[in-house]
Amino acid sequence: MQRLLTVVLLVGFACTGPASAMQMTRYLGTPDLPLTAAVVQAGGGAQHFDSLKLLGVLAGPNTNAEVQSLTQRYGKERVAAFVVTFNHAIDDALVAATKAGVTLPDPSPGLAQDGKQLSGQLLEAGTMSDGRFDIGYMLEHLISRQIHVTIMQQLNADPDVGPQRNADFHVILTTVIQDLRTQYGA
């Protein structure tokens, strides 16, 4: 019981303290729209985004091994839910961006087909000034803090997704990026 109370107090402090963990993991700069466009294009484009297609570009010939590794680690159902949630998140982000008047530029030539370069840029986008990688920071770097928060709230409220699948989305996507870091020696 005391351990639970300690965890609750630490989480409460982290979320409310002046230098809270939540504040440290916020990206408040301008989104990297060319990188976002490359991610969307690598996944099949705005009309037909498929996170498995994106993974295929990012992991290249190691795609099947990556999917097997994720399945062994998280289970088939969680990985399948991750794919659906990822697709849903991108679709919702594109709708929110369009409503906000954001237009994605054409991605840099070849970036959407170069898994190593694209993975490296995603890793860089999610690496904070202290050297830690945070998937939320990466997502905010891609789509803005405001759109990230909106999409996460929508996913949490969606009865087909909910908070647990949303949390799994973040955890599994972090694993993918970390695995790509290892794969490419970044």
N, C-alpha and C positions, 0 to 999 in steps of 0.2 A: 504494500500500500504506500509506503514511504517513497519507493522508487517511482511509482505512478505520479505521486504528488510532485516529486522533483521534476519529472518530465513535463508535467502540465505547467509548472512554474517557469521552466526554461523556455518552453514554447511560447507561453504568454509573454515573457520578457522579450524574446526574439521578435515577436510580432508587434510589440508596442514600444520597445526601447528606442532611444533616439538614433542609434546606429543599428537598427534591426536587420535581421537576415533578409527580411522581405525587401527592405530598401536597398540593400547591397546587391540584390539579384535583379533589380529593375534596370532595364535599358530604356533610357529616355531620349536617346538621340533619334536622328532621322533614319527610317528603315532603309535597308539596303535592297532597294527594289530590283536592280539588275540580278542580284543573287536570288531573290524571291522568284523572279521570272525564270531563272535557270532551273530552280527546283521544280516549279510547276511544269515547265517544258519537259524536263527529264522524267516526270511522272505521267507524261502523255498529253499535257496541255490542260487548259482551264475547263474545257468541256468534257474531258475524259480522263481526269486525274486518277491515277492508280498508284497507291503507295508501293505496291510490289514492283511495279515498273520502275519507280524511282529507286527502290532498293537494288534492282538489277543493274541500273546505271552506276550507283554508288559502289556496290560491292563487286561488280564485274563478274569474272569467272568464279568468284567465291560466294555468289548469291545463294546457291543451294546449301552450302555449308553454313552460311549465316542463318538462314531460315531454320535449318536443323538445330543449330546451337540455341537459337531463341526458343524453339519448341521444347528442347530438352530442359532448358532453364525455367521457362514460364508455363509450359504446357500448351497443347494444341488449341484449346478454347481461348486462352488469354491472348495468344498470338493472333488468332483469327479475329478476335474482338479488337485488337490493336490495329489491324489492317483496316477494318471497317471504320473505327474511330478516326484514324489518320485521314482516310479519304473524306470523311464527314467534316473534320476540322478544316481541311484545305478548302473544301467546297464552301463552308460557312465563312471562312476568312476572305475568300474571293468575293462573295456576296457583300460582306461588310465593307471591304475595300471599295467596291464599286459604288455602294451607297454613300461612302465618304468622299467620292470623287477621285479616288486613286486609280491611276491607270498604270499597269505594269509595262515597262519598256521592253524592247527586244533584249533577250539575254546576250551576254558577250558571246561572240562566235566560238562555238565548240565547247563552251563551259558545260552545257546541258548534256553533253556526251562524254565528258571526261570525269569519270568517277573519282579519280584521285584528286584532281584539282577541286571539284565540287565538294568532296568530303572535307578537304583542307579548309576551304572557305567557310563551310558550316561549322567546323570545329573552331575556327578563329572567331566566327560570329558569336559563338556561345562561351568563349573564354573571357572571363572577367579580368579586371586589372590586377587581381591578386593571383591570377594563374589558374583559378578553379574553373571548371566547365559547369555550366548550368543550362539545362534544356529550355527553361522558361526565358532566360536571358537571350538564348539563340532565337527563339520564336519571336521575341519582342524586337530583336535586331532585324528580323525578316519582315514582320508585319506591323510593328509598332506596339507599344505597351497597351494602348487603348483597345486595339482590335484583339490582341491576345487575351486581355481580361474579358472582353465581350464574348469571345468564342468559348473560353473556358466556362463562363457562366452558362452559356447556352448548352454546352455539353453536359454540365452537371445537372441542369434542369430537364434535359431530354430523358424521358423514361427508357428509351432504347440504349442510352449511353450511361448516364449517371456518374456520380463522383468516383466510384471504384474503377470503372473503365477509363475515365479521364486520367486518373492517377496512373493506371497501368500504361496508358499511352505515353505519359511523360517518362516513366521508368524504362519502358522497353525502347523508346526512341533514344534515351540516354545511352542504353546498352549498345544500340546500333552504332551510334556516333563513336563511342569508346572503342568498339570492335574495329571500326574503320580506321581509327587512329592507330591501333595496333597493326592492322593489315598493311597500312601504308607507311608505317614507321614515323608517324608525325609526332 
